[in-house]
Amino acid sequence: MIKSLFQKVIVAYNGSKSSLNALMYGIVLAKIHKIQLKIVYVVDSASIKSLVLTKIMIVEEGERVRKALEEDGKKNLEYALSLAKKKGVNAEADLRSGSVWSEIISAANSFDASLILIGGQGNGKDISRQDSEIIARSQCSVMVVKDVYMEQKFKLA
């Protein structure tokens, strides 16, 4: 019998609807195939730093935004873990800070992931620069989850 192509999967989750679909896809994948799942939320401190350096944002404001995003990340990861638990999946959560694409790839490398899941809208025009970098630079496969019915499928799983 052939092992699953995917043993360890990373989900890039930021609380958006498309990343929630990727999360639900990852949870169902982990449940069905008994694979390890890690959910990664990245506080985009690289963009905040850039805004501060270009004087669009003052240092104190940047720090307030970073802290707020970190709190948001913690809440999002708690929610993500609760969804996994509801489906009987034991997932790991990883809150990171830095450049989104770089941190997702770093998390995948340190986890020895065989797949990264990212969310997509289905119209083909929604691939962000961050997603493009993940796709281009990842050492493992990357799947863009565009299933608009994922929430219904998740409920049935």
N, C-alpha and C positions, 0 to 999 in steps of 0.2 A: 504494500500500500504506500502510495506517495504522500509525503507530508504536505501540509498546506504550504502554498507559496509564501504565505505571510505568517511569521511566528511572532513578530513584535511590530506593533503599529503605533504611530504617533498621530494624534489629531491636533491640528492647529486650531485652537478655539479662542474666539475673542468676544463671544456673546452675541454676535450678529446672527440673523436668521440663516444665512448660508453656512456659517460655521456650526450652527446648531444642527443643521442637516448632516454635516460631515461628522459631528459628534455622535448623533443617533446611528448613522451608518456604521461608524467604528464600534459602537457598543453592540449592535446586532452582529457585526462581523466577529467580534470577540466572543460573543455568546455561542454562536453557531460553530465556530471553528476552534474554540478553546485556545485563543491566542492572548498574548499579553498586550495590554493597552495602556498608553500614557497620553494624558491630555495636557497640552502645553499652552499656557497663556503668556503672552509677552507684553510687558509694559514698554511701549515704544519710546524709551528714554533717549534714543538717538535723534528722533525728530524734535523732541523737546530741547535737547542740547543745541541742535541746529537753529531753532527759533531764538534761543537765548543768544547764541553767538552772532546772529544777524540782527540782533537788537529788536526783533519783532516782539519778544517777550522778555520781561525782566527776570533776573535770577530767582527772586522770591516767588514770582508767579509760576515759573517753571517748576519749582520745588512743590508748590501746592498742587499743580496739575499732576505731577508724577505721583505724589502721595494718593491723590484721588483715584488715579488710574490703578495704582497698586491695590487699593481697597476694592475697587471694582473687579479687578482680577481675582482676588481672593473669593469674593462672592460668586463670581462666575464659575470658578473651579469647584467650590462647594456644591453648587447646583449641578455641575457636570458629574461629579462623583455620586450625587444622590440619584441621578438618572441611571448611571451604571449599576448602582446597588439595587435599584428597583428591578433590573433585568438579571440580577444575580452575577454581575460582572465585577470582578475586583480590579479596578483601574488605579493607576498612579496619577497624581497631579503634580505639575511642575510650573511654578510661577517664576518667570525670568524677566530680566530687564536688559534692554539694549536695542539693537537693530532687529526688527521682527524676523526677516528672512534668515539672518545670520544665527539668531538664537534658536529658531526652529531646526535649522540644519545641525547646529551644535548638539541640540537635544537628541535628534535622530541618531547622530554619530555616537554619542555617549551611551545611548540606549541600545545600540546595534540594531536599529529598526530596519525592517525590510520594506516598509511602506509608510508614506506620509499622506494623510488625508487633509485636504483643504476644501473649503466650501466654494461653490459657484452658483450663479443665478440661472444658468441654462441658456442665456442669450448669446454667449460667446464673447461678449464685450465687457465682461466683468472681471477679467483677470487683472488684478492690481500689479503694480511694480513689484511689491513684496512677493506676491504669488509667482510672478515671472522669475524672480531671482531664486525662489525655492525650487521651482521646476528646473531651471537651468543649472543650478549648482549642487543639487542634492546628489548624494552617492547611492541612494536607493530610489525605488520607484515612487512616483507621486501620482495620486489620484485626485482629480477634481470632482467632488460629489455635486451633481446637479439635479438629483432626484427631487422634484417638487412634491412628491407624495411620501417623502421619507417619514414624516410625522405619523401618518396613518400606518405605514408599514412597521414603524417602531412600536406603536400601540399593539399591533397584532403579534409581534415577536415574543 
